[in-house]
Amino acid sequence: MNECVFCKIANKEIKSYKVYQGKEFIVFMDIFPPTFDDKITMPTVIIATRKHYGSNVFEDSPEKIFLKAMKLTRRVARAMQLALKPERVCLMTEGMEINHFHIKLYAVYKDFYQGYLSSIKGPENKTTQADKKWLKQTAKKIRIALKEIKKAEKQKK
């Protein structure tokens, strides 16, 4: 993956500010963390695989790698909590810009973005509740999909 930024970081072709490096993962500071008025508001750490897997962490990587990543992510999040003293550490696995397995950890402070990562308020800081019919239909679709996945997993065994 010659053009993948995270592969280049893992291969030491691009400088990074490492937090941890191991055989399967590299953990480093996001050089573009969220800011407000030129102040860093949420220090961000990235947990990435050394080997290239796609950024859809639920589909593009072996389950073993995903589970190891979650275990490492928890340890790093606890270290961030201890070292940075945020209100809490939040996790995100969106991967929309860089197609490489990675998890982002955000140290969130209440002084900045009150309610910013809350699911109760939208971008305009207004409380918006989803339509009950939509919630019911969507939950049903996911339940059906869970049954399909369980059935497929049983057939593989």
N, C-alpha and C positions, 0 to 999 in steps of 0.2 A: 504494500500500500504506500507507494512513493509519495502521494500527495496528502496523506492523512497526518494532520498536525500532531495528534496524540501518539501515533506510531513514531513520528520524528522525535517527540519528547522522550518516549520510552527507549529509543535508540541513541539518545544523547546527541541528536543532530540539532536540536533546539534547546536552548537553556531553559531550565525550569527551577522553581524554588521548591525543592523536594521536602516533603514531610516524612515520607517512608518509601522505601523501595525493597521489593522482594522478588522472588522468582516469577510470580504470576501477575503481580500488580505494582503499579507505581502511584504514589499519592503526592500531589503537588498543589501549590497555591494557584488559584485562578488569577491571572494577571489583569483581568477585566471584571472585578467584583462590582456589585451594585453600589452606586454612589448617589449622593444628593448634595448639591452645592459644593462639588469637588471634594467631598469627604466620603471616605469609604464607610458605608452603612452596614454592610453585611460581609465580613471576611468570608471568603468562599474557598473550599478545598475540593479538589477533584480526585476521585478514586478511579483509575483507569486500568484496563488490562494491558499487559505488555504485548500479548498477542492480539492481532486485530480480529474483533468480532463487531458486527453491526451494532448501532446504537439502540435498537429495540431490545433492551436487556431481557425482556420476557420471552422473546422469540429467537433472537440471533445468537445466543450463547448457550453452551451446554449447562444443564441444571447445576452440575458440580461447581462450575465457575461462578454462576449466579449466587449460590449459597455461600461460597467462600468470600465473595465480594460483600455480601450482606454482613458476614461475621466481621470482616475487616472494617467495614463502614461503621458498624456499631462501636468498635474500639476507637476509631479515629474521632467519631462524634463525641464520645466520652472524654477523649483528650482535649478536644476543642472546648467542651463545656468547662473542664477544669482550668485550662490555660487562658481562655478568653472571657470567661464569666458572662456569657450571653443569657438572655431570658431562656432561650432554648436553641437547639441545633435542629434545623429542618433539612429534609432530604428531598432531592429531585432527580428524576432519571429521564428527562425529556429528550435530550440528544437530537434536537431538530437541526442544529447548525453543524455539528461535527458527527459524522457517522462512524463512531467508534464507541464501544461499550464504555460508559462512564457514569458515575454517580456524583452528584454535586451535593456538598454539605454547606449550608448557610448558617453562620452564627447570627442569630436574630436578636436585636435589642429593641426594647419597647420605646426608647427615646426616638427612634427613627421608625417610620412606617407603622404607626399604630394601626393594627388591623390589616396591614398590607398583605400578609400571607393568610389571612383568615378567610374561611369559606363563607362566612356570614355576610361579608361586604364585598361589593364588586368594585370595579375600577373607579367609579365615581363616589366611592365610600357610602353607597346606599345599600340598605338591607334589601336583598332580593331573594325571595323564596321560590323555588321551582314549583311548577304546577303539580298538584297531587296526582292527576291522571298520568302525566308524563313520568313522575317518579315510580308509580305502580307498574307502568308498561316497561320502563327501562329495567327495573329490578327483575321483572319476569323474564325478559330477554336474557339477562345475565345468568339467572338461575337455570334456564334451559341450556345455555352454553356450558355452564359448569357440569351439568349432567352429561352432555355430549363429550366433554373432555374426560370425565371420569370413565365413561364407557370406552372411549378410545384407549385410555391408559390400561384398562383391564384387558382389552384385546391384544395389546402389545406383550403382555406378560405370559 
